[in-house]
Amino acid sequence: MGKESPDGAIARERRGDIFLIGINRPAKRNGLSEKMIIELGQAFDEFEGDSAARVAVLHAFGDHFTAGLQLDQLAAWVEAGRHLAPEGSVDPFDLRAPLRTKPVVAAVQGICFTAGIELMLAADIVVSADNARFSQLEVKRGIMANHGATIRIVERAGWGNAMLYLLTGDEFDAQTALRFGLVQEVVPAGQQLARAIEIAERIAAQAPLAVRATITSARRAVRDGVDAAAAEFGPVNQRLLKTADAQEGVLSFVERRVAQFKGR
């Protein structure tokens, strides 16, 4: 991998259908520098634009996911109220258009603080190592979490559970995160990336257009309400039924074999 950049880097690698996005600054507990924030948006752009990449896996090198933002480099962004993604790039925090249309699985370990939790919650599925430590500690620095935690922790954990940790900044462990629905699986430390890739491969084996439509529908329900999502059920499935993948799905069922989806 060569010498580590003092300001870190965001690694990208495609393995077949899977696009790996790696936070790479282990000497600084993967603290996110300005350079890394910019590269993270670029990596999500690259994933979205890669027609052969069906699922992304967000992970980190070393012992920790990320200790959060390097505030001395990103203070100007915070002071200006800037969103932590380059303007026009696909948003890694999944809050601001353009939004990604393909799924992301996150693998976390060790320290996962502040923006790390918000990146994790922006993924669709999270696998946590059993040694993970979480803290949304912005209140201890005189600011508030502003890249999704106040929305998503409340949504998944419930008001009281969310406030217990958002308002104290206290740490919580992987089992608490699992109980709150912030992560979907807890595995022994060192196995989180392999398990995340395994889940990503299972998703990648499904019909890509149907996977995208499912994400879009769920996102619409959360953001615009149940009625808005339900109104699209019929029209979306009508479109999907005309695709080659839908025909392959029926044919594979009749022929009792595994479907081979092409994304068409």
N, C-alpha and C positions, 0 to 999 in steps of 0.2 A: 504493500500500500504506500510505501515511501514515507518521507518525513511528514509528521503532522503539522499542518498550518497553525500558527499561533492563534489565529482567529477562527480556526475550525473549518469544517466543510460539510456539505450535504452530499453524501455519496449516492450514486444512482447505478442500478444494475438491473438488467432484465434477464430473467431465467424462464425461458419459454413464455407462457402467458402471464407470468408474475413479474411485477415491476417493484423492485426493492428500493426504498428511500431510507437512507441511513444517516442518523445524526452522529457526526464524527468529530468529537473534541474531548476525548476521555480524560486528558490531563486537567481539564477544567470542569470535570463532572458534566460534560456536554452542555455547559452554559451557552446559550444562544446569542452569538454576536450579531451585529448588523449584517455582516457578510452572510452569515448562515440564514438569517431571516429572508434575505433576498434570494438566496439559493434554494430555500425551501419552496418559495412560490414558483421558482423556475422548474423545480423538480415536479411539482404537481401539474404545472403546465405541460411538461414533457410527457408525463403519464397520461394525461387527458388526451393529448394529441397523438399518442402512439396507438394506432389501430390494432396492433397485435397484442397489446397489454390489456388484459381483462380485469385484473385485480392488483392493487398495490398493497405492499406490506411496509408500514412505517415502523422503524426499529432504531436502536442506538447501539453504538460500539462501546465496549468497556463495561464497567460495573453499574453504571447509572443510565437512566433514560435521559433526563435533563434536570439540572438544578434551577432552570428557568432562564430569564433574560439577563444578559449582561447590561445592567442599567446604565453604566457610564457611557456605553456606546449607543444605547437606544433611548436615552433620556429625551433627546430632541423629538423623537417620534411620539413619545408619551405626552410631552408638553404640547405638541401640536395636535394631539388627539388623532394621530394617524393610526390606521389599521395596520396590523403586523403582517402585511403582504403587499408586494409591489402593486401599484395601481394597474388594473387590467389583467393581472395574473389570476389563475385559479386559486381560490382561497383555501389554504391548508386548514383554517379554522371553520370552514363550511358555514360562514355567516353572511358573506357579501358576494354578490355576483361579480364575475362568473363563478358559478358553483360547479364542482365536478359532477359527472354523471355516472361514474364507475365506482365500485366499492373499494373501501380501504379497511384493512385489518391492522391493528396496532399491537406491537409486542413491547411490554414495558418491564423494567427491572430497577432495583435499587431506588435511588432518589428520583422522584417524579413530582416536581413542585411547580406551582403557579402555571406558567404557559404550557408546561409539560402535561398537566392534567387537562388543560383546555384543548391541546392537540389530540390527546388520547380520546377525549369525549367527542371530538369532531369525526373520529373514525366510526365505522359502522359496527365493528366487533373489536373487543380488546382482550388480549391474553396477558395476564400478569404473572410475573415470577413471584414466588412466595416470600421473597425478601423485599418486595417493593414497599416504599414509604411515600405517602402522599401528603401534601400540605398546600392549601390554597391560602397563602400567608400574606396576601397583599395588605390586609388591614393592619398588619404589623409594620408596614412601611408607609402608612398614611395614605394609601390609595385603595382602590377596589379592583377586583378581578373584572376585566372588561373584554375578554375574548371568548365568552360562552359559558363560563362556570356558573354565573348567577342564574342562567337559564337552564342549563342541562343538569346540574346537580339537583336543583329543585324538581325538575321534571322526572328524574329517575329515582331519587332518594326520598322525595317528599320534603315538605317545608321544614319541619323540625329537624330532621337529620341534616339537611343542607345548611340550615342556619347554625347548627351546632359547630360545624367546621368552617363555614364561610365567615362567621362573626368572631371566632376565636383564633383562626389561623392554626389551630392545633393539628398535629400529625394524626393520620390514621393508617392502618395496615391493609394488606392485600385482602384479608378475609372480610374486613369491614367494607372495603370497596366492592367485593363480590356480593355481600349482603345488601348493599345499597343499589346494586345493578349498574355500577360504574364500570365494572369489568365483567366479562362473561365466563372466564375460566381462570383458575389459579393453578400453576404448575410449578414443579421444583425449579429453583433458579438455574439458569443455563439451558432450559428446555423451551423457554417462551418463544424464541424466534422460530424454532423448528415447528412448534405447534401452530403458530400463526401462519406459517407457510403452508402447512397441511390444510388448514381451514381455507386459505386462499385458493389452493388447488381444487378443493371441493367446489368452491363457488365458480371458479374458472371453467369447470366441467359442465356447467349449466348453460342454458341459452343466453348469450350476452344481451340481446335486446330485451328479453324478459327480465333479466337481472336489473337492467337500467330502469325499466318501467316500474319495477317493484320499488326501487329506491325513490323514484320520482313520486310515486303514489303515497308512500309513507311520509315523505318530506312534505307533501302537499297537505296531508291530514294534520300533521303537527303544526304547520305554519298557517294554514288557511282554514282549518276545521274539517270535521268529518264530512259534512255535506259537499264541500268542494272536491274532496278526494272521491267520494262515492259517485259523483256526477260523471266522473271520467272512466269508471270501471268498464262500462259497455264499449264506448268508442275505442279505448286503448286495446281491449282484447280483440275487437274487430280488426284493428290494424295488425296486431300480432298474429292472428290466425291466417293472415295472408302471406306471412313470411315463410321462407324456405325452412327455417329452424322449426317452426310449428309443424310443418309437414314432416320433418325428420323426427320430431318428438312422437307423433302419432305412428309413423312407420316403425320406429324402434320399439314402441310398445307392442305393436302387432307381431313384429319379428322376434320379440323377446331378446333384445340386445341393447347394449349401451349406446345411447344417442351420440352422434358426432356433430356438434353444433358449429356453425361457421360464422355466426353473427350476421346472417342475411335473412 
